[in-house]
Amino acid sequence: MTEERIARINELARKSKTAEGLTEEEREEQKQLRQAYIADIRRNLRGQLENITIVEPDGSLTPVRSKKRS
């Protein structure tokens, strides 16, 4: 996520709190920007978790694996 997109998210958030409010197009843009931001956060977190290993009491290393969703 670029600094410009984050600045736009903050700009829309500030504008939504004013008496002026957001137009329908701005609300849709805000929704899309927030979804992209959350997707980036999740992708970064997943990448960090994939690089974590657990040191077992016997000294062996066990990588953290994603939990299967049912």
PyMOL Python script that loads the backbone (N, CA, C, O; Angstrom):
from pymol import cmd

cmd.read_pdbstr("""\
ATOM      1  N   MET A   1       0.859  -1.164   0.000  1.00  0.00           N
ATOM      2  CA  MET A   1       0.000   0.000   0.000  1.00  0.00           C
ATOM      3  C   MET A   1       0.905   1.227   0.000  1.00  0.00           C
ATOM      4  O   MET A   1       1.802   1.352   0.833  1.00  0.00           O
ATOM      5  N   THR A   2       0.661   2.112  -0.928  1.00  0.00           N
ATOM      6  CA  THR A   2       1.500   3.302  -1.061  1.00  0.00           C
ATOM      7  C   THR A   2       1.093   4.369  -0.048  1.00  0.00           C
ATOM      8  O   THR A   2      -0.011   4.348   0.496  1.00  0.00           O
ATOM      9  N   GLU A   3       1.996   5.280   0.184  1.00  0.00           N
ATOM     10  CA  GLU A   3       1.720   6.382   1.105  1.00  0.00           C
ATOM     11  C   GLU A   3       0.556   7.243   0.602  1.00  0.00           C
ATOM     12  O   GLU A   3      -0.223   7.771   1.395  1.00  0.00           O
ATOM     13  N   GLU A   4       0.449   7.376  -0.718  1.00  0.00           N
ATOM     14  CA  GLU A   4      -0.630   8.186  -1.296  1.00  0.00           C
ATOM     15  C   GLU A   4      -1.993   7.560  -1.002  1.00  0.00           C
ATOM     16  O   GLU A   4      -2.955   8.263  -0.693  1.00  0.00           O
ATOM     17  N   ARG A   5      -2.064   6.231  -1.101  1.00  0.00           N
ATOM     18  CA  ARG A   5      -3.340   5.547  -0.836  1.00  0.00           C
ATOM     19  C   ARG A   5      -3.701   5.652   0.637  1.00  0.00           C
ATOM     20  O   ARG A   5      -4.869   5.846   0.973  1.00  0.00           O
ATOM     21  N   ILE A   6      -2.723   5.528   1.515  1.00  0.00           N
ATOM     22  CA  ILE A   6      -2.983   5.662   2.951  1.00  0.00           C
ATOM     23  C   ILE A   6      -3.435   7.081   3.266  1.00  0.00           C
ATOM     24  O   ILE A   6      -4.349   7.285   4.066  1.00  0.00           O
ATOM     25  N   ALA A   7      -2.791   8.064   2.633  1.00  0.00           N
ATOM     26  CA  ALA A   7      -3.196   9.461   2.830  1.00  0.00           C
ATOM     27  C   ALA A   7      -4.634   9.676   2.353  1.00  0.00           C
ATOM     28  O   ALA A   7      -5.397  10.411   2.979  1.00  0.00           O
ATOM     29  N   ARG A   8      -4.996   9.033   1.245  1.00  0.00           N
ATOM     30  CA  ARG A   8      -6.368   9.167   0.728  1.00  0.00           C
ATOM     31  C   ARG A   8      -7.366   8.531   1.691  1.00  0.00           C
ATOM     32  O   ARG A   8      -8.446   9.082   1.907  1.00  0.00           O
ATOM     33  N   ILE A   9      -7.026   7.385   2.272  1.00  0.00           N
ATOM     34  CA  ILE A   9      -7.902   6.752   3.268  1.00  0.00           C
ATOM     35  C   ILE A   9      -8.131   7.708   4.431  1.00  0.00           C
ATOM     36  O   ILE A   9      -9.262   7.886   4.883  1.00  0.00           O
ATOM     37  N   ASN A  10      -7.053   8.321   4.913  1.00  0.00           N
ATOM     38  CA  ASN A  10      -7.160   9.253   6.042  1.00  0.00           C
ATOM     39  C   ASN A  10      -7.953  10.499   5.666  1.00  0.00           C
ATOM     40  O   ASN A  10      -8.733  11.010   6.469  1.00  0.00           O
ATOM     41  N   GLU A  11      -7.754  10.981   4.454  1.00  0.00           N
ATOM     42  CA  GLU A  11      -8.493  12.153   3.979  1.00  0.00           C
ATOM     43  C   GLU A  11      -9.996  11.866   3.938  1.00  0.00           C
ATOM     44  O   GLU A  11     -10.801  12.685   4.379  1.00  0.00           O
ATOM     45  N   LEU A  12     -10.362  10.714   3.413  1.00  0.00           N
ATOM     46  CA  LEU A  12     -11.782  10.353   3.348  1.00  0.00           C
ATOM     47  C   LEU A  12     -12.367  10.149   4.743  1.00  0.00           C
ATOM     48  O   LEU A  12     -13.523  10.497   4.986  1.00  0.00           O
ATOM     49  N   ALA A  13     -11.588   9.595   5.651  1.00  0.00           N
ATOM     50  CA  ALA A  13     -12.062   9.398   7.025  1.00  0.00           C
ATOM     51  C   ALA A  13     -12.327  10.738   7.699  1.00  0.00           C
ATOM     52  O   ALA A  13     -13.336  10.911   8.383  1.00  0.00           O
ATOM     53  N   ARG A  14     -11.409  11.690   7.499  1.00  0.00           N
ATOM     54  CA  ARG A  14     -11.616  13.025   8.085  1.00  0.00           C
ATOM     55  C   ARG A  14     -12.849  13.702   7.482  1.00  0.00           C
ATOM     56  O   ARG A  14     -13.643  14.313   8.197  1.00  0.00           O
ATOM     57  N   LYS A  15     -12.997  13.589   6.171  1.00  0.00           N
ATOM     58  CA  LYS A  15     -14.119  14.234   5.500  1.00  0.00           C
ATOM     59  C   LYS A  15     -15.447  13.620   5.937  1.00  0.00           C
ATOM     60  O   LYS A  15     -16.450  14.325   6.041  1.00  0.00           O
ATOM     61  N   SER A  16     -15.461  12.304   6.195  1.00  0.00           N
ATOM     62  CA  SER A  16     -16.706  11.648   6.594  1.00  0.00           C
ATOM     63  C   SER A  16     -17.188  12.122   7.963  1.00  0.00           C
ATOM     64  O   SER A  16     -18.375  12.028   8.275  1.00  0.00           O
ATOM     65  N   LYS A  17     -16.264  12.629   8.775  1.00  0.00           N
ATOM     66  CA  LYS A  17     -16.618  13.097  10.114  1.00  0.00           C
ATOM     67  C   LYS A  17     -17.120  14.532  10.119  1.00  0.00           C
ATOM     68  O   LYS A  17     -17.632  14.996  11.138  1.00  0.00           O
ATOM     69  N   THR A  18     -16.986  15.245   9.010  1.00  0.00           N
ATOM     70  CA  THR A  18     -17.447  16.628   8.938  1.00  0.00           C
ATOM     71  C   THR A  18     -18.931  16.661   8.599  1.00  0.00           C
ATOM     72  O   THR A  18     -19.528  15.641   8.252  1.00  0.00           O
ATOM     73  N   ALA A  19     -19.511  17.843   8.705  1.00  0.00           N
ATOM     74  CA  ALA A  19     -20.919  18.026   8.363  1.00  0.00           C
ATOM     75  C   ALA A  19     -21.153  17.787   6.876  1.00  0.00           C
ATOM     76  O   ALA A  19     -22.248  17.402   6.465  1.00  0.00           O
ATOM     77  N   GLU A  20     -20.128  18.014   6.082  1.00  0.00           N
ATOM     78  CA  GLU A  20     -20.216  17.830   4.635  1.00  0.00           C
ATOM     79  C   GLU A  20     -20.451  16.368   4.270  1.00  0.00           C
ATOM     80  O   GLU A  20     -21.268  16.074   3.397  1.00  0.00           O
ATOM     81  N   GLY A  21     -19.748  15.453   4.922  1.00  0.00           N
ATOM     82  CA  GLY A  21     -19.897  14.033   4.658  1.00  0.00           C
ATOM     83  C   GLY A  21     -19.276  13.609   3.334  1.00  0.00           C
ATOM     84  O   GLY A  21     -18.600  14.392   2.667  1.00  0.00           O
ATOM     85  N   LEU A  22     -19.521  12.357   2.971  1.00  0.00           N
ATOM     86  CA  LEU A  22     -18.968  11.796   1.745  1.00  0.00           C
ATOM     87  C   LEU A  22     -20.064  11.620   0.700  1.00  0.00           C
ATOM     88  O   LEU A  22     -21.227  11.379   1.026  1.00  0.00           O
ATOM     89  N   THR A  23     -19.668  11.744  -0.545  1.00  0.00           N
ATOM     90  CA  THR A  23     -20.592  11.441  -1.629  1.00  0.00           C
ATOM     91  C   THR A  23     -20.641   9.916  -1.786  1.00  0.00           C
ATOM     92  O   THR A  23     -19.832   9.197  -1.200  1.00  0.00           O
ATOM     93  N   GLU A  24     -21.582   9.445  -2.569  1.00  0.00           N
ATOM     94  CA  GLU A  24     -21.706   8.003  -2.792  1.00  0.00           C
ATOM     95  C   GLU A  24     -20.446   7.437  -3.443  1.00  0.00           C
ATOM     96  O   GLU A  24     -20.007   6.340  -3.097  1.00  0.00           O
ATOM     97  N   GLU A  25     -19.866   8.179  -4.382  1.00  0.00           N
ATOM     98  CA  GLU A  25     -18.637   7.732  -5.047  1.00  0.00           C
ATOM     99  C   GLU A  25     -17.480   7.661  -4.058  1.00  0.00           C
ATOM    100  O   GLU A  25     -16.674   6.732  -4.108  1.00  0.00           O
ATOM    101  N   GLU A  26     -17.396   8.639  -3.161  1.00  0.00           N
ATOM    102  CA  GLU A  26     -16.326   8.644  -2.165  1.00  0.00           C
ATOM    103  C   GLU A  26     -16.496   7.495  -1.179  1.00  0.00           C
ATOM    104  O   GLU A  26     -15.510   6.895  -0.750  1.00  0.00           O
ATOM    105  N   ARG A  27     -17.743   7.182  -0.815  1.00  0.00           N
ATOM    106  CA  ARG A  27     -17.981   6.049   0.085  1.00  0.00           C
ATOM    107  C   ARG A  27     -17.516   4.744  -0.560  1.00  0.00           C
ATOM    108  O   ARG A  27     -16.915   3.896   0.100  1.00  0.00           O
ATOM    109  N   GLU A  28     -17.799   4.592  -1.851  1.00  0.00           N
ATOM    110  CA  GLU A  28     -17.370   3.391  -2.568  1.00  0.00           C
ATOM    111  C   GLU A  28     -15.845   3.331  -2.653  1.00  0.00           C
ATOM    112  O   GLU A  28     -15.251   2.268  -2.471  1.00  0.00           O
ATOM    113  N   GLU A  29     -15.213   4.474  -2.929  1.00  0.00           N
ATOM    114  CA  GLU A  29     -13.742   4.530  -2.978  1.00  0.00           C
ATOM    115  C   GLU A  29     -13.152   4.176  -1.621  1.00  0.00           C
ATOM    116  O   GLU A  29     -12.176   3.431  -1.541  1.00  0.00           O
ATOM    117  N   GLN A  30     -13.742   4.708  -0.552  1.00  0.00           N
ATOM    118  CA  GLN A  30     -13.274   4.428   0.801  1.00  0.00           C
ATOM    119  C   GLN A  30     -13.381   2.931   1.109  1.00  0.00           C
ATOM    120  O   GLN A  30     -12.473   2.344   1.696  1.00  0.00           O
ATOM    121  N   LYS A  31     -14.483   2.332   0.712  1.00  0.00           N
ATOM    122  CA  LYS A  31     -14.691   0.902   0.935  1.00  0.00           C
ATOM    123  C   LYS A  31     -13.621   0.081   0.214  1.00  0.00           C
ATOM    124  O   LYS A  31     -13.045  -0.841   0.793  1.00  0.00           O
ATOM    125  N   GLN A  32     -13.357   0.418  -1.051  1.00  0.00           N
ATOM    126  CA  GLN A  32     -12.361  -0.317  -1.827  1.00  0.00           C
ATOM    127  C   GLN A  32     -10.951  -0.133  -1.259  1.00  0.00           C
ATOM    128  O   GLN A  32     -10.176  -1.087  -1.193  1.00  0.00           O
ATOM    129  N   LEU A  33     -10.623   1.097  -0.850  1.00  0.00           N
ATOM    130  CA  LEU A  33      -9.305   1.353  -0.274  1.00  0.00           C
ATOM    131  C   LEU A  33      -9.117   0.585   1.033  1.00  0.00           C
ATOM    132  O   LEU A  33      -8.045   0.036   1.289  1.00  0.00           O
ATOM    133  N   ARG A  34     -10.159   0.549   1.852  1.00  0.00           N
ATOM    134  CA  ARG A  34     -10.072  -0.182   3.118  1.00  0.00           C
ATOM    135  C   ARG A  34      -9.891  -1.676   2.875  1.00  0.00           C
ATOM    136  O   ARG A  34      -9.110  -2.326   3.570  1.00  0.00           O
ATOM    137  N   GLN A  35     -10.604  -2.224   1.898  1.00  0.00           N
ATOM    138  CA  GLN A  35     -10.465  -3.646   1.586  1.00  0.00           C
ATOM    139  C   GLN A  35      -9.050  -3.957   1.106  1.00  0.00           C
ATOM    140  O   GLN A  35      -8.475  -4.975   1.492  1.00  0.00           O
ATOM    141  N   ALA A  36      -8.489  -3.098   0.277  1.00  0.00           N
ATOM    142  CA  ALA A  36      -7.124  -3.299  -0.212  1.00  0.00           C
ATOM    143  C   ALA A  36      -6.129  -3.212   0.939  1.00  0.00           C
ATOM    144  O   ALA A  36      -5.174  -3.986   0.989  1.00  0.00           O
ATOM    145  N   TYR A  37      -6.342  -2.279   1.860  1.00  0.00           N
ATOM    146  CA  TYR A  37      -5.465  -2.101   3.014  1.00  0.00           C
ATOM    147  C   TYR A  37      -5.485  -3.355   3.891  1.00  0.00           C
ATOM    148  O   TYR A  37      -4.434  -3.839   4.309  1.00  0.00           O
ATOM    149  N   ILE A  38      -6.671  -3.875   4.165  1.00  0.00           N
ATOM    150  CA  ILE A  38      -6.807  -5.072   4.994  1.00  0.00           C
ATOM    151  C   ILE A  38      -6.161  -6.270   4.307  1.00  0.00           C
ATOM    152  O   ILE A  38      -5.511  -7.078   4.970  1.00  0.00           O
ATOM    153  N   ALA A  39      -6.325  -6.398   2.995  1.00  0.00           N
ATOM    154  CA  ALA A  39      -5.707  -7.495   2.251  1.00  0.00           C
ATOM    155  C   ALA A  39      -4.189  -7.416   2.351  1.00  0.00           C
ATOM    156  O   ALA A  39      -3.527  -8.442   2.503  1.00  0.00           O
ATOM    157  N   ASP A  40      -3.627  -6.208   2.268  1.00  0.00           N
ATOM    158  CA  ASP A  40      -2.174  -6.035   2.396  1.00  0.00           C
ATOM    159  C   ASP A  40      -1.690  -6.427   3.788  1.00  0.00           C
ATOM    160  O   ASP A  40      -0.657  -7.082   3.925  1.00  0.00           O
ATOM    161  N   ILE A  41      -2.429  -6.031   4.815  1.00  0.00           N
ATOM    162  CA  ILE A  41      -2.069  -6.377   6.195  1.00  0.00           C
ATOM    163  C   ILE A  41      -2.063  -7.896   6.368  1.00  0.00           C
ATOM    164  O   ILE A  41      -1.130  -8.455   6.944  1.00  0.00           O
ATOM    165  N   ARG A  42      -3.094  -8.551   5.872  1.00  0.00           N
ATOM    166  CA  ARG A  42      -3.179 -10.010   5.991  1.00  0.00           C
ATOM    167  C   ARG A  42      -2.041 -10.700   5.243  1.00  0.00           C
ATOM    168  O   ARG A  42      -1.454 -11.658   5.747  1.00  0.00           O
ATOM    169  N   ARG A  43      -1.734 -10.218   4.053  1.00  0.00           N
ATOM    170  CA  ARG A  43      -0.657 -10.806   3.254  1.00  0.00           C
ATOM    171  C   ARG A  43       0.689 -10.653   3.976  1.00  0.00           C
ATOM    172  O   ARG A  43       1.489 -11.588   4.001  1.00  0.00           O
ATOM    173  N   ASN A  44       0.935  -9.487   4.556  1.00  0.00           N
ATOM    174  CA  ASN A  44       2.181  -9.256   5.293  1.00  0.00           C
ATOM    175  C   ASN A  44       2.272 -10.146   6.525  1.00  0.00           C
ATOM    176  O   ASN A  44       3.326 -10.718   6.802  1.00  0.00           O
ATOM    177  N   LEU A  45       1.177 -10.266   7.261  1.00  0.00           N
ATOM    178  CA  LEU A  45       1.165 -11.102   8.460  1.00  0.00           C
ATOM    179  C   LEU A  45       1.392 -12.562   8.102  1.00  0.00           C
ATOM    180  O   LEU A  45       2.154 -13.260   8.772  1.00  0.00           O
ATOM    181  N   ARG A  46       0.730 -13.024   7.045  1.00  0.00           N
ATOM    182  CA  ARG A  46       0.905 -14.406   6.600  1.00  0.00           C
ATOM    183  C   ARG A  46       2.369 -14.671   6.227  1.00  0.00           C
ATOM    184  O   ARG A  46       2.914 -15.727   6.547  1.00  0.00           O
ATOM    185  N   GLY A  47       2.995 -13.715   5.555  1.00  0.00           N
ATOM    186  CA  GLY A  47       4.402 -13.853   5.184  1.00  0.00           C
ATOM    187  C   GLY A  47       5.303 -13.945   6.399  1.00  0.00           C
ATOM    188  O   GLY A  47       6.253 -14.727   6.414  1.00  0.00           O
ATOM    189  N   GLN A  48       5.010 -13.149   7.422  1.00  0.00           N
ATOM    190  CA  GLN A  48       5.803 -13.203   8.644  1.00  0.00           C
ATOM    191  C   GLN A  48       5.627 -14.533   9.361  1.00  0.00           C
ATOM    192  O   GLN A  48       6.596 -15.118   9.845  1.00  0.00           O
ATOM    193  N   LEU A  49       4.383 -15.012   9.428  1.00  0.00           N
ATOM    194  CA  LEU A  49       4.120 -16.269  10.124  1.00  0.00           C
ATOM    195  C   LEU A  49       4.770 -17.452   9.420  1.00  0.00           C
ATOM    196  O   LEU A  49       5.171 -18.415  10.074  1.00  0.00           O
ATOM    197  N   GLU A  50       4.879 -17.393   8.101  1.00  0.00           N
ATOM    198  CA  GLU A  50       5.498 -18.487   7.359  1.00  0.00           C
ATOM    199  C   GLU A  50       6.989 -18.605   7.661  1.00  0.00           C
ATOM    200  O   GLU A  50       7.579 -19.661   7.431  1.00  0.00           O
ATOM    201  N   ASN A  51       7.602 -17.552   8.166  1.00  0.00           N
ATOM    202  CA  ASN A  51       9.024 -17.572   8.478  1.00  0.00           C
ATOM    203  C   ASN A  51       9.322 -17.899   9.936  1.00  0.00           C
ATOM    204  O   ASN A  51      10.480 -17.846  10.350  1.00  0.00           O
ATOM    205  N   ILE A  52       8.308 -18.232  10.716  1.00  0.00           N
ATOM    206  CA  ILE A  52       8.493 -18.549  12.131  1.00  0.00           C
ATOM    207  C   ILE A  52       8.650 -20.056  12.296  1.00  0.00           C
ATOM    208  O   ILE A  52       7.912 -20.842  11.702  1.00  0.00           O
ATOM    209  N   THR A  53       9.621 -20.441  13.112  1.00  0.00           N
ATOM    210  CA  THR A  53       9.785 -21.851  13.461  1.00  0.00           C
ATOM    211  C   THR A  53       9.773 -21.971  14.983  1.00  0.00           C
ATOM    212  O   THR A  53      10.213 -21.074  15.701  1.00  0.00           O
ATOM    213  N   ILE A  54       9.264 -23.087  15.444  1.00  0.00           N
ATOM    214  CA  ILE A  54       9.186 -23.360  16.883  1.00  0.00           C
ATOM    215  C   ILE A  54      10.332 -24.300  17.239  1.00  0.00           C
ATOM    216  O   ILE A  54      10.535 -25.319  16.579  1.00  0.00           O
ATOM    217  N   VAL A  55      11.078 -23.953  18.285  1.00  0.00           N
ATOM    218  CA  VAL A  55      12.156 -24.816  18.760  1.00  0.00           C
ATOM    219  C   VAL A  55      11.547 -25.762  19.792  1.00  0.00           C
ATOM    220  O   VAL A  55      11.094 -25.338  20.855  1.00  0.00           O
ATOM    221  N   GLU A  56      11.546 -27.029  19.461  1.00  0.00           N
ATOM    222  CA  GLU A  56      10.982 -28.059  20.343  1.00  0.00           C
ATOM    223  C   GLU A  56      11.959 -28.347  21.485  1.00  0.00           C
ATOM    224  O   GLU A  56      13.144 -28.032  21.379  1.00  0.00           O
ATOM    225  N   PRO A  57      11.466 -28.948  22.583  1.00  0.00           N
ATOM    226  CA  PRO A  57      12.354 -29.259  23.720  1.00  0.00           C
ATOM    227  C   PRO A  57      13.556 -30.120  23.342  1.00  0.00           C
ATOM    228  O   PRO A  57      14.605 -30.021  23.980  1.00  0.00           O
ATOM    229  N   ASP A  58      13.423 -30.970  22.311  1.00  0.00           N
ATOM    230  CA  ASP A  58      14.551 -31.817  21.906  1.00  0.00           C
ATOM    231  C   ASP A  58      15.519 -31.084  20.973  1.00  0.00           C
ATOM    232  O   ASP A  58      16.514 -31.665  20.539  1.00  0.00           O
ATOM    233  N   GLY A  59      15.239 -29.813  20.662  1.00  0.00           N
ATOM    234  CA  GLY A  59      16.124 -29.018  19.828  1.00  0.00           C
ATOM    235  C   GLY A  59      15.739 -28.982  18.363  1.00  0.00           C
ATOM    236  O   GLY A  59      16.330 -28.232  17.587  1.00  0.00           O
ATOM    237  N   SER A  60      14.766 -29.775  17.975  1.00  0.00           N
ATOM    238  CA  SER A  60      14.344 -29.772  16.568  1.00  0.00           C
ATOM    239  C   SER A  60      13.509 -28.526  16.263  1.00  0.00           C
ATOM    240  O   SER A  60      12.903 -27.929  17.153  1.00  0.00           O
ATOM    241  N   LEU A  61      13.495 -28.156  14.995  1.00  0.00           N
ATOM    242  CA  LEU A  61      12.744 -26.983  14.554  1.00  0.00           C
ATOM    243  C   LEU A  61      11.482 -27.423  13.821  1.00  0.00           C
ATOM    244  O   LEU A  61      11.524 -28.277  12.935  1.00  0.00           O
ATOM    245  N   THR A  62      10.367 -26.827  14.204  1.00  0.00           N
ATOM    246  CA  THR A  62       9.094 -27.142  13.567  1.00  0.00           C
ATOM    247  C   THR A  62       8.532 -25.859  12.964  1.00  0.00           C
ATOM    248  O   THR A  62       8.293 -24.897  13.695  1.00  0.00           O
ATOM    249  N   PRO A  63       8.314 -25.819  11.643  1.00  0.00           N
ATOM    250  CA  PRO A  63       7.737 -24.603  11.049  1.00  0.00           C
ATOM    251  C   PRO A  63       6.266 -24.455  11.445  1.00  0.00           C
ATOM    252  O   PRO A  63       5.552 -25.442  11.626  1.00  0.00           O
ATOM    253  N   VAL A  64       5.837 -23.213  11.574  1.00  0.00           N
ATOM    254  CA  VAL A  64       4.430 -22.940  11.876  1.00  0.00           C
ATOM    255  C   VAL A  64       3.659 -23.144  10.573  1.00  0.00           C
ATOM    256  O   VAL A  64       4.041 -22.606   9.533  1.00  0.00           O
ATOM    257  N   ARG A  65       2.605 -23.899  10.627  1.00  0.00           N
ATOM    258  CA  ARG A  65       1.797 -24.176   9.449  1.00  0.00           C
ATOM    259  C   ARG A  65       0.426 -23.554   9.616  1.00  0.00           C
ATOM    260  O   ARG A  65      -0.074 -23.408  10.731  1.00  0.00           O
ATOM    261  N   SER A  66      -0.175 -23.190   8.493  1.00  0.00           N
ATOM    262  CA  SER A  66      -1.506 -22.607   8.557  1.00  0.00           C
ATOM    263  C   SER A  66      -2.514 -23.694   8.914  1.00  0.00           C
ATOM    264  O   SER A  66      -2.393 -24.852   8.513  1.00  0.00           O
ATOM    265  N   LYS A  67      -3.504 -23.273   9.679  1.00  0.00           N
ATOM    266  CA  LYS A  67      -4.547 -24.177  10.098  1.00  0.00           C
ATOM    267  C   LYS A  67      -5.499 -24.389   8.937  1.00  0.00           C
ATOM    268  O   LYS A  67      -5.890 -23.424   8.280  1.00  0.00           O
ATOM    269  N   LYS A  68      -5.873 -25.605   8.674  1.00  0.00           N
ATOM    270  CA  LYS A  68      -6.816 -25.905   7.593  1.00  0.00           C
ATOM    271  C   LYS A  68      -8.215 -25.488   8.026  1.00  0.00           C
ATOM    272  O   LYS A  68      -8.663 -25.813   9.126  1.00  0.00           O
ATOM    273  N   ARG A  69      -8.893 -24.768   7.151  1.00  0.00           N
ATOM    274  CA  ARG A  69     -10.271 -24.364   7.440  1.00  0.00           C
ATOM    275  C   ARG A  69     -11.204 -25.452   6.944  1.00  0.00           C
ATOM    276  O   ARG A  69     -11.023 -26.001   5.857  1.00  0.00           O
ATOM    277  N   SER A  70     -12.214 -25.757   7.767  1.00  0.00           N
ATOM    278  CA  SER A  70     -13.159 -26.786   7.353  1.00  0.00           C
ATOM    279  C   SER A  70     -14.477 -26.215   6.941  1.00  0.00           C
ATOM    280  O   SER A  70     -15.382 -26.960   6.564  1.00  0.00           O
TER     281      SER A  70
END
""", "prot")
cmd.dss("prot")
cmd.show_as("cartoon", "prot")
cmd.util.cbc("prot")
cmd.orient("prot")
